[in-house]
Amino acid sequence: MMKKVTLAPFFVLTLSLAAQQDCFLGVGSNSDDKIIEVFKLTETQIEKMKNWGAELQYRNSLLEDQAKRLLGRHAQSSPEDLTKMSYEYKHLMDSMQQNMRMIDQRMLSLFDDRQYKLYMKLCEEVIRTPIFVNRQVNEN
């Protein structure tokens, strides 16, 4: 009985850490103006962010089209087919998230020390895992 009581807090902590989500900037979403304002982006950073945001929207629109077709094909499917479809759909959603992460990494690689520290602080406040990047090497 003693072991169960002692291990319970460990499992709660482990589950909460495992559930912590990435701290996305949201480049390419409706948050671009807020990103510009909060991080006081330079003209060069704004230009790159807008280009990368357009790239993200294009990449994800292709994945969204695939997801719509997938859902349309399986409207009246068997449980087995629906299970298979759910894995395909999850893969598409994961790909969209990877695209968001890639674009945010590009943006974060352009941040100066002040901007990146602010990003880290904001992530900490909302209990999200920051996206770490090597800001010495960036994709221009």
Disulfide bonds with the S-S distance in Angstrom:
Cys23-Cys123 2.00
